[in-house]
Amino acid sequence: MSIMVEWRLVWVSPQRTPAPVEALWDEGQFERARALAQLDREPYAVFVPPSGVPDQRLLRYTTDHLANYAVDTQRTYATEIRVWLNFLVDTRGETDWCRATSDDVRNFEFFRRRDRRRLETEDSRGRKKTLITGSSWVKVLAAVSSLYRWAASDKLITASPVVMSSGGPRRGSRHDRPSTPRAEQAPSNARKSNVRWLTRRAVERWRQIGFEDYGANGLPRGVERVRTQARNVAFVNLLYGTGMRRKEGGALLTLEIPADEGTRSMVTGWVPEALGKGGKGRWFYLERRYVRGLHAYIRFQRQQAVQRAQAQGRYERVEDRLLLVAVHGSGKGTEVTTLDPREPTAEPVRQRLDDLSAADRMRLYREVSTERGAVLEPLWLWLKDDGTPLPYREWDGIFRAANERLKREGVALFAMPHMLRHSYALHMLIAAQRAYLIDSGLDAEERRRYQRLFGNVWELVRDLLGHADVTTTRNWYLEPVRGLQMEWLMDMIHQPDGENSPVRDVKALETLVRETAKPDADASPADDIDAFETLVSQRSHRVLDVAGDEA
């Protein structure tokens, strides 16, 4: 698609607004957007049409509707809506998006998913364009549908071009209950997710080659060591060790890292509510060795980056910084007092750390005393090599670069931040099942009770992941082991003797776990879990493990 004139998407910051956008709006329009953005200090989406004159209807959509979504959803929806708007310009010369029809949506689906001519074109950055999958198209459709649902509710259109269909009653239902409405343009074969998992050994190998400069032969190469190695390794260990989401782990502050105290093998911390999905916080548990790695990163590599930035005066040039005045408490319930240096007459503000958004956290600094006097230091945990805060979204690019290193080494492993969360879930479920079935020494009657209470293991993993519903845990995160359990249980149930007892079902699962344990008397629980994960990977091509000669 060759677009001579196009819609632009600009993110308006409540503190800094690009001059070209500010000049395009009249004073009332601009102040309205700025005021709304000021509510949560997050960048704010603005669509600028080819004419350069902002569309009042889209302005209402972004301020009245889109702003209610989570920040990451806002970015995804805004990006996809911009592609849709430019598609209308290119195919119909139409900038009035309210005139779009269902045919336009169907053509858009062909354009994004099946038009192979797109593969011969490049985007504005010179990158080859690609076709999207069915599951990605569902997300695109959700964004476009959001716009037109709002337009219909605002009486700008009589009907949405995204045609919804109930699909009739659900097959196999005992009642004539209609299914959830879906868009007619939605693909019928779209997967719910394209989830991949890594075994623990695969995570370690990926981390070594991707971030620690090891070769495929398992030996250090010593050619690509970078100053951010400790940071990258600590981030991988944090996400895989806790199951945090990218935003949850990527927007933490140094004062939220638990202290390396006590003798217990696991250390407890708190995921802030403002970072958790749906505004929900939760406890996390991290192995002490990973906590020590975090503190080593803070003490050495991070501090060196901070000193470089201080020497260059980078922090003093941050105009919208917040100054930390005091910290009250620790862990869950911590409160902070902050001051805005731009408003010298303003009173300090005391608020819960749980309420600080990712955007505000990036602005948070404190003064520390040095031999040169008082200097500024960011509270944001993850810093770039130049000492400035690393936005949590940029971790995807860092992981892609690591994947390229593995590809060059000929190692068929890859990872993204969210894959570590899925992999943590799989590892924890296997560990929990092992603890219940092996370490507890249950007798037959107790195993029957365990069969009835088997959901408790899933609920444990649900709580660790911060899911509201255990169904999400089962269906999205733990599909491989869920199917594996059923396969083994069904094999046992349909033995020639035909007895179909709860005890036999539980014994089948117990046998499965026992058979994966290594015969070595010195084998640890971790060895057993590794063996189980390898078995799962052999049954599911979506679980990545190391090759046999790499184990």
C-alpha positions as CSV (number, residue, x, y, z in Angstrom):
1,M,0.0,0.0,0.0
2,S,1.5,3.3,-1.0
3,I,0.1,6.2,1.0
4,M,0.9,9.7,-0.2
5,V,-1.0,11.4,2.6
6,E,-1.8,9.7,5.8
7,W,-3.2,9.9,9.2
8,R,-0.6,10.4,11.9
9,L,-0.7,9.1,15.5
10,V,0.9,11.4,18.1
11,W,1.2,10.7,21.8
12,V,0.6,13.9,23.7
13,S,2.5,14.1,27.0
14,P,0.9,16.2,29.8
15,Q,4.4,17.7,30.4
16,R,5.8,18.0,26.9
17,T,3.7,18.3,23.7
18,P,5.2,18.2,20.2
19,A,4.9,21.7,18.8
20,P,3.4,20.6,15.4
21,V,0.4,19.0,17.1
22,E,-0.1,21.9,19.5
23,A,-0.1,24.3,16.5
24,L,-2.8,22.3,14.7
25,W,-5.3,22.6,17.5
26,D,-7.2,25.6,18.7
27,E,-6.6,26.5,22.3
28,G,-9.8,24.9,23.6
29,Q,-9.1,21.5,21.9
30,F,-5.5,21.4,23.1
31,E,-6.3,22.3,26.7
32,R,-9.0,19.7,26.9
33,A,-6.6,16.9,25.9
34,R,-3.9,18.2,28.1
35,A,-6.2,18.4,31.1
36,L,-7.4,14.8,30.6
37,A,-3.9,13.5,30.1
38,Q,-2.9,15.3,33.3
39,L,-5.3,13.0,35.3
40,D,-2.9,10.0,35.1
41,R,0.2,11.6,33.5
42,E,0.2,8.9,30.8
43,P,0.9,9.9,27.1
44,Y,-2.3,10.6,25.3
45,A,-3.3,9.4,21.8
46,V,-4.1,12.0,19.2
47,F,-5.0,11.2,15.6
48,V,-4.0,13.8,13.0
49,P,-5.7,13.4,9.6
50,P,-4.1,14.3,6.2
51,S,-5.7,17.7,6.3
52,G,-3.9,18.5,9.5
53,V,-7.1,19.7,11.1
54,P,-8.0,17.4,14.0
55,D,-11.2,15.4,13.7
56,Q,-13.5,16.5,16.6
57,R,-15.2,13.1,16.6
58,L,-12.0,11.2,17.1
59,L,-10.9,13.7,19.7
60,R,-14.1,12.8,21.7
61,Y,-13.4,9.1,21.1
62,T,-9.9,9.3,22.5
63,T,-10.8,11.5,25.5
64,D,-14.2,10.0,26.4
65,H,-13.7,6.3,25.5
66,L,-10.1,5.2,24.7
67,A,-8.7,6.8,27.8
68,N,-10.7,4.4,29.9
69,Y,-8.6,1.4,28.7
70,A,-5.3,0.2,30.2
71,V,-2.3,2.1,28.9
72,D,-1.0,-0.9,26.8
73,T,-4.4,-1.5,25.3
74,Q,-4.7,2.2,24.4
75,R,-1.4,2.0,22.5
76,T,-2.4,-1.2,20.7
77,Y,-5.9,0.0,19.8
78,A,-4.6,3.4,18.6
79,T,-1.9,1.9,16.5
80,E,-4.4,-0.5,14.8
81,I,-7.0,2.3,14.3
82,R,-4.4,4.4,12.5
83,V,-3.7,1.5,10.1
84,W,-7.4,1.2,9.5
85,L,-7.8,5.0,8.8
86,N,-5.0,4.9,6.4
87,F,-6.4,1.9,4.6
88,L,-9.6,3.9,4.0
89,V,-7.6,6.8,2.6
90,D,-5.6,4.6,0.3
91,T,-8.4,2.4,-1.0
92,R,-11.3,4.9,-1.1
93,G,-9.7,8.3,-0.8
94,E,-12.0,8.5,2.3
95,T,-11.0,10.4,5.4
96,D,-14.6,10.3,6.8
97,W,-14.2,7.0,8.8
98,C,-17.9,7.1,9.7
99,R,-18.8,6.2,6.1
100,A,-17.0,2.8,6.3
101,T,-19.0,-0.3,5.4
102,S,-18.8,-4.0,6.2
103,D,-17.2,-4.5,2.8
104,D,-14.4,-2.2,3.8
105,V,-13.8,-4.4,6.9
106,R,-13.8,-7.5,4.8
107,N,-11.3,-6.0,2.4
108,F,-9.2,-4.8,5.3
109,E,-9.1,-8.4,6.6
110,F,-7.9,-9.6,3.2
111,F,-5.3,-6.8,3.1
112,R,-3.9,-7.6,6.5
113,R,-4.0,-11.4,6.4
114,R,-4.0,-12.7,2.8
115,D,-2.8,-10.0,0.4
116,R,0.6,-11.4,-0.6
117,R,1.5,-8.2,-2.4
118,R,2.1,-6.7,1.0
119,L,5.2,-8.9,1.3
120,E,6.8,-7.0,-1.5
121,T,6.4,-3.6,0.2
122,E,8.2,-1.8,3.1
123,D,6.9,0.3,5.9
124,S,8.1,3.9,6.6
125,R,11.1,2.5,8.4
126,G,12.3,0.4,5.5
127,R,11.1,-2.9,7.1
128,K,9.4,-5.6,5.0
129,K,5.7,-5.8,5.7
130,T,4.2,-9.1,6.9
131,L,0.8,-10.7,7.0
132,I,-0.8,-11.2,10.4
133,T,-2.3,-14.4,11.9
134,G,-5.9,-15.1,12.7
135,S,-5.4,-14.4,16.4
136,S,-3.7,-11.0,15.6
137,W,-6.6,-10.1,13.3
138,V,-9.0,-10.7,16.2
139,K,-7.1,-8.0,18.1
140,V,-7.2,-5.7,15.1
141,L,-11.0,-6.2,14.9
142,A,-11.4,-5.5,18.6
143,A,-9.7,-2.1,18.1
144,V,-11.8,-1.1,15.1
145,S,-15.0,-2.4,16.8
146,S,-14.2,-0.3,19.9
147,L,-14.2,2.8,17.7
148,Y,-17.5,2.1,16.0
149,R,-19.3,0.9,19.1
150,W,-18.5,4.3,20.6
151,A,-19.6,6.0,17.4
152,A,-22.9,4.2,17.4
153,S,-23.5,5.1,21.1
154,D,-22.7,8.7,20.3
155,K,-25.2,8.5,17.4
156,L,-22.6,9.3,14.7
157,I,-23.6,6.2,12.8
158,T,-26.6,4.0,12.8
159,A,-24.7,0.7,12.7
160,S,-21.1,-0.5,13.0
161,P,-19.4,-1.8,9.9
162,V,-18.0,-4.6,12.2
163,V,-21.1,-6.9,11.9
164,M,-21.7,-9.0,15.0
165,S,-23.3,-12.5,15.0
166,S,-24.4,-14.6,17.9
167,G,-23.5,-17.7,16.0
168,G,-26.5,-19.6,17.4
169,P,-26.7,-21.9,20.4
170,R,-23.5,-23.6,21.6
171,R,-23.0,-27.1,20.3
172,G,-23.3,-29.7,23.0
173,S,-25.1,-27.4,25.4
174,R,-27.9,-28.9,27.4
175,H,-29.8,-25.6,27.1
176,D,-30.6,-23.5,24.1
177,R,-28.0,-20.9,25.3
178,P,-26.6,-18.5,22.7
179,S,-22.9,-18.2,22.3
180,T,-20.9,-15.0,23.0
181,P,-21.5,-12.6,20.1
182,R,-18.6,-12.4,17.6
183,A,-17.7,-10.4,14.6
184,E,-18.7,-12.0,11.3
185,Q,-15.4,-10.8,9.9
186,A,-13.5,-12.7,12.7
187,P,-11.7,-15.9,11.5
188,S,-13.4,-19.1,12.6
189,N,-10.0,-20.9,13.1
190,A,-8.2,-18.3,15.1
191,R,-6.3,-19.7,18.1
192,K,-7.0,-18.2,21.5
193,S,-3.3,-17.7,21.9
194,N,0.0,-18.5,20.3
195,V,1.6,-19.4,23.6
196,R,5.0,-21.0,23.9
197,W,6.7,-22.4,26.9
198,L,10.4,-23.0,27.9
199,T,11.6,-25.6,30.3
200,R,13.9,-24.4,33.1
201,R,16.9,-25.8,31.2
202,A,15.9,-24.1,28.0
203,V,15.5,-20.7,29.9
204,E,19.0,-21.1,31.3
205,R,20.5,-21.9,27.9
206,W,18.6,-19.1,26.2
207,R,19.8,-16.6,28.9
208,Q,23.4,-17.8,28.6
209,I,23.6,-17.4,24.8
210,G,21.3,-14.4,24.5
211,F,22.7,-12.3,27.4
212,E,25.8,-13.9,28.8
213,D,27.8,-14.3,25.6
214,Y,28.0,-18.1,25.7
215,G,28.4,-20.0,22.5
216,A,26.4,-23.0,21.3
217,N,29.1,-25.2,22.7
218,G,28.4,-24.0,26.2
219,L,31.7,-22.0,26.5
220,P,32.1,-18.3,27.0
221,R,32.9,-16.5,23.8
222,G,34.3,-13.3,25.3
223,V,33.5,-11.2,22.2
224,E,30.2,-9.5,22.9
225,R,30.1,-8.7,26.6
226,V,28.1,-5.5,27.2
227,R,27.8,-3.3,30.2
228,T,24.1,-4.1,30.5
229,Q,24.7,-7.8,30.9
230,A,24.0,-7.9,34.6
231,R,20.8,-5.9,34.1
232,N,19.5,-8.2,31.4
233,V,20.3,-11.4,33.3
234,A,18.6,-10.0,36.5
235,F,15.5,-9.1,34.5
236,V,15.2,-12.6,33.0
237,N,15.6,-14.2,36.4
238,L,13.0,-11.8,37.9
239,L,10.4,-12.6,35.4
240,Y,11.0,-16.4,35.2
241,G,11.5,-16.6,39.0
242,T,8.2,-14.8,39.8
243,G,5.9,-15.0,36.8
244,M,5.6,-11.2,36.6
245,R,4.3,-9.5,33.5
246,R,6.6,-7.3,31.5
247,K,5.1,-4.1,33.0
248,E,5.0,-5.5,36.5
249,G,8.7,-6.4,36.5
250,G,9.9,-3.6,34.2
251,A,8.4,-0.7,36.1
252,L,9.6,-1.5,39.6
253,L,11.6,0.9,41.8
254,T,14.8,0.1,43.6
255,L,13.1,0.5,47.0
256,E,10.6,-2.3,46.0
257,I,13.3,-4.9,45.7
258,P,13.1,-7.1,48.9
259,A,16.2,-7.1,51.1
260,D,18.5,-10.1,51.1
261,E,17.9,-10.9,54.8
262,G,17.1,-14.1,56.7
263,T,17.9,-17.7,56.0
264,R,14.8,-18.8,54.0
265,S,15.4,-19.9,50.4
266,M,12.5,-17.7,49.1
267,V,12.2,-13.9,49.6
268,T,8.8,-12.1,49.5
269,G,8.0,-8.9,47.7
270,W,4.9,-7.0,46.5
271,V,3.7,-6.3,43.0
272,P,2.2,-2.8,43.1
273,E,-1.5,-2.4,42.3
274,A,-0.9,0.3,39.7
275,L,1.3,-2.1,37.7
276,G,-0.8,-5.3,38.1
277,K,-3.5,-6.1,35.5
278,G,-6.8,-4.7,36.5
279,G,-5.2,-2.6,39.2
280,K,-4.6,-5.7,41.4
281,G,-1.4,-6.1,43.5
282,R,-0.1,-9.4,44.8
283,W,2.7,-11.0,46.7
284,F,5.6,-12.5,44.7
285,Y,8.2,-15.0,45.8
286,L,11.8,-15.0,44.5
287,E,14.7,-17.4,45.1
288,R,17.3,-15.8,47.3
289,R,20.0,-16.3,44.6
290,Y,18.0,-14.2,42.2
291,V,17.5,-11.5,44.8
292,R,21.2,-11.4,45.3
293,G,21.6,-11.0,41.6
294,L,19.3,-8.0,41.6
295,H,21.2,-6.4,44.5
296,A,24.5,-7.0,42.7
297,Y,23.1,-5.3,39.6
298,I,21.9,-2.3,41.7
299,R,25.3,-2.0,43.5
300,F,27.6,-2.3,40.6
301,Q,26.4,-2.0,36.9
302,R,23.5,0.2,37.7
303,Q,25.5,2.5,40.0
304,Q,28.1,2.9,37.3
305,A,25.5,4.0,34.8
306,V,24.0,6.4,37.4
307,Q,27.5,8.0,38.0
308,R,28.0,8.4,34.2
309,A,24.6,10.2,34.0
310,Q,25.4,12.4,37.0
311,A,28.7,13.4,35.6
312,Q,27.0,14.5,32.4
313,G,24.2,16.3,34.2
314,R,21.5,14.2,32.6
315,Y,19.1,14.1,35.6
316,E,19.1,17.8,36.1
317,R,17.8,18.2,32.6
318,V,14.7,16.1,33.3
319,E,12.1,18.9,33.5
320,D,9.1,16.9,34.7
321,R,10.9,15.0,37.5
322,L,9.3,14.3,40.9
323,L,11.5,14.5,43.9
324,L,11.2,11.8,46.6
325,V,11.1,13.5,50.0
326,A,10.3,10.6,52.3
327,V,9.4,6.9,52.4
328,H,6.9,5.6,54.9
329,G,7.0,1.8,55.6
330,S,8.1,-1.0,53.3
331,G,6.5,-3.7,51.2
332,K,2.8,-3.7,50.8
333,G,1.3,-0.5,52.1
334,T,4.4,1.6,51.6
335,E,3.7,5.4,51.1
336,V,5.9,8.1,49.7
337,T,6.0,11.8,49.9
338,T,7.0,13.6,46.7
339,L,7.5,17.2,45.6
340,D,7.3,18.7,42.1
341,P,10.4,21.0,41.7
342,R,8.5,23.0,39.0
343,E,6.1,24.2,41.7
344,P,8.2,25.6,44.5
345,T,5.1,26.9,46.4
346,A,3.3,23.5,46.3
347,E,2.9,21.3,49.3
348,P,4.5,17.9,49.4
349,V,2.1,15.1,48.3
350,R,1.9,11.8,50.3
351,Q,0.4,8.8,48.5
352,R,0.6,5.1,48.4
353,L,3.3,3.5,46.3
354,D,0.6,1.2,45.0
355,D,-1.0,4.2,43.3
356,L,2.1,5.4,41.3
357,S,1.7,4.7,37.6
358,A,4.5,3.6,35.4
359,A,4.8,7.0,33.9
360,D,5.1,8.7,37.4
361,R,7.6,6.1,38.5
362,M,9.9,7.0,35.6
363,R,9.8,10.6,36.8
364,L,10.7,9.8,40.4
365,Y,14.2,10.9,41.7
366,R,15.8,11.4,45.0
367,E,18.8,13.5,46.2
368,V,21.8,11.6,47.5
369,S,24.8,13.1,49.3
370,T,28.2,12.6,47.7
371,E,31.6,14.2,48.1
372,R,30.6,16.6,45.3
373,G,27.5,17.6,47.2
374,A,23.8,16.6,46.6
375,V,23.1,14.9,43.3
376,L,20.0,13.3,41.7
377,E,19.5,9.6,41.3
378,P,16.5,7.8,39.7
379,L,14.4,5.4,41.6
380,W,13.5,3.4,38.5
381,L,15.2,0.0,38.7
382,W,16.1,-0.7,35.2
383,L,18.4,1.9,33.5
384,K,20.0,2.2,30.1
385,D,23.8,2.2,29.8
386,D,23.6,6.1,29.8
387,G,21.9,6.0,33.2
388,T,18.4,7.1,32.0
389,P,15.3,5.0,32.8
390,L,14.6,2.1,30.4
391,P,10.9,2.1,29.4
392,Y,9.4,-1.3,30.1
393,R,8.1,-1.6,26.6
394,E,11.7,-1.6,25.3
395,W,12.4,-5.0,26.8
396,D,10.8,-6.6,23.8
397,G,13.5,-5.2,21.5
398,I,16.2,-6.4,23.9
399,F,14.8,-9.9,23.8
400,R,14.6,-9.8,20.0
401,A,18.3,-9.0,19.9
402,A,19.0,-11.9,22.1
403,N,16.9,-14.2,19.9
404,E,19.1,-13.1,17.0
405,R,22.2,-14.1,18.8
406,L,20.8,-17.6,19.4
407,K,19.8,-17.8,15.7
408,R,23.3,-16.9,14.7
409,E,24.6,-19.7,16.9
410,G,22.2,-22.2,15.3
411,V,20.2,-22.7,18.5
412,A,16.5,-23.2,18.0
413,L,15.3,-21.4,21.1
414,F,13.6,-18.0,21.4
415,A,11.9,-16.1,24.2
416,M,9.9,-13.0,24.8
417,P,9.1,-11.5,28.3
418,H,5.6,-13.0,28.5
419,M,6.9,-16.4,27.5
420,L,8.9,-16.4,30.8
421,R,5.6,-15.9,32.6
422,H,4.0,-18.9,30.9
423,S,7.1,-21.0,31.6
424,Y,7.1,-20.0,35.2
425,A,3.4,-21.2,35.4
426,L,4.3,-24.5,33.9
427,H,7.3,-25.0,36.2
428,M,5.3,-24.1,39.3
429,L,2.4,-26.4,38.5
430,I,4.7,-29.4,38.0
431,A,6.6,-28.5,41.2
432,A,3.3,-28.2,43.1
433,Q,2.0,-31.6,41.8
434,R,5.2,-33.2,42.7
435,A,5.0,-31.9,46.3
436,Y,1.4,-33.1,46.6
437,L,1.9,-36.5,45.1
438,I,5.5,-37.5,46.1
439,D,6.6,-35.6,49.1
440,S,3.4,-35.9,51.1
441,G,3.3,-39.7,51.3
442,L,-0.5,-39.9,50.8
443,D,-2.3,-43.2,51.2
444,A,-5.1,-44.4,49.0
445,E,-7.9,-42.6,50.9
446,E,-5.9,-39.4,51.0
447,R,-5.3,-39.7,47.3
448,R,-9.0,-39.9,46.7
449,R,-9.4,-36.6,48.7
450,Y,-6.6,-35.1,46.7
451,Q,-8.4,-36.1,43.5
452,R,-11.5,-34.1,44.6
453,L,-9.3,-31.2,45.7
454,F,-7.0,-31.3,42.6
455,G,-8.1,-27.9,41.7
456,N,-6.2,-26.5,44.6
457,V,-2.9,-26.9,42.7
458,W,-4.3,-24.8,39.9
459,E,-5.6,-22.2,42.3
460,L,-2.1,-21.9,43.8
461,V,-0.6,-21.1,40.4
462,R,-3.6,-18.8,39.7
463,D,-2.7,-16.8,42.8
464,L,1.0,-16.7,42.0
465,L,0.1,-15.3,38.5
466,G,-2.5,-12.8,39.8
467,H,-5.3,-14.2,37.7
468,A,-8.9,-13.4,38.7
469,D,-10.2,-16.7,37.4
470,V,-8.6,-20.1,37.5
471,T,-10.0,-20.8,34.0
472,T,-7.5,-18.3,32.6
473,T,-4.7,-20.2,34.3
474,R,-5.9,-23.6,32.9
475,N,-6.8,-22.6,29.3
476,W,-4.1,-20.0,28.4
477,Y,-1.1,-20.8,30.5
478,L,-1.0,-24.5,31.3
479,E,-2.4,-26.2,28.2
480,P,0.4,-28.7,27.7
481,V,0.3,-30.2,31.2
482,R,-3.5,-30.1,31.3
483,G,-3.7,-32.2,28.1
484,L,-0.9,-34.5,29.3
485,Q,-2.7,-35.2,32.5
486,M,-5.9,-36.1,30.6
487,E,-4.0,-38.3,28.2
488,W,-2.4,-40.3,30.9
489,L,-5.5,-40.6,33.0
490,M,-7.6,-41.8,30.0
491,D,-5.0,-44.4,29.2
492,M,-5.2,-45.8,32.8
493,I,-9.0,-45.6,32.9
494,H,-9.5,-47.7,29.7
495,Q,-7.2,-50.6,30.8
496,P,-8.6,-54.1,30.0
497,D,-9.7,-54.7,33.6
498,G,-12.1,-51.8,33.0
499,E,-12.2,-50.6,36.6
500,N,-12.9,-46.9,36.6
501,S,-12.0,-45.7,40.1
502,P,-10.9,-42.3,41.4
503,V,-7.9,-44.0,43.1
504,R,-6.8,-45.4,39.7
505,D,-7.0,-41.9,38.2
506,V,-4.8,-40.4,40.9
507,K,-2.4,-43.3,40.8
508,A,-2.0,-42.8,37.1
509,L,-0.9,-39.2,37.7
510,E,1.3,-40.3,40.6
511,T,2.9,-43.0,38.4
512,L,3.5,-40.4,35.7
513,V,5.5,-38.2,38.2
514,R,7.3,-41.1,39.7
515,E,8.4,-42.5,36.3
516,T,10.0,-39.2,35.4
517,A,12.1,-39.2,38.5
518,K,15.7,-40.1,37.9
519,P,16.9,-43.4,39.4
520,D,20.0,-41.8,40.9
521,A,19.6,-41.8,44.7
522,D,21.1,-38.4,44.9
523,A,18.6,-36.9,42.4
524,S,17.0,-33.7,43.8
525,P,13.4,-32.5,43.4
526,A,14.7,-30.1,40.8
527,D,16.1,-33.1,38.8
528,D,12.6,-34.7,38.9
529,I,10.9,-31.5,37.7
530,D,13.4,-31.1,34.9
531,A,12.6,-34.7,33.8
532,F,8.9,-34.0,33.9
533,E,9.3,-30.8,31.9
534,T,11.3,-32.7,29.3
535,L,8.5,-35.2,29.1
536,V,5.9,-32.5,28.6
537,S,8.1,-30.9,25.8
538,Q,8.1,-34.3,24.0
539,R,4.3,-34.3,24.1
540,S,3.8,-30.7,23.0
541,H,5.8,-29.0,20.2
542,R,4.9,-25.6,21.9
543,V,7.1,-26.4,24.9
544,L,10.8,-25.7,24.0
545,D,13.5,-27.7,25.7
546,V,17.3,-28.2,25.1
547,A,18.4,-30.9,22.9
548,G,19.4,-34.2,24.4
549,D,23.1,-33.7,24.0
550,E,22.8,-30.2,25.6
551,A,21.1,-31.4,28.8
